[in-house]
Amino acid sequence: MGWRVLSVALVVGIESLSGCIAVGGTDKRPTKGQELIDLKTALDRGAIDQKEYDTTKTQIMNKG
């Protein structure tokens, strides 16, 4: 019976990810502005270095 509880918990967890493209069925993409904000946050938190920030920022700005 424990596997049923686990299954329900998994389904509830997945449904809570409604913003996720693969799970929620929505094809919303973040705006360039949101991508830049997220990128700056990653830099500020040390998740990426300055070189990766600069490279990725250029890629975001050049997207069509």
Secondary structure, 3 states (H helix, E strand, C coil): CHHHHHHHHHHHHHHCCCCCHHHHCCCCCCCHHHHHHHHHHHHHCCCCCHHHHHHHHHHHHHCC
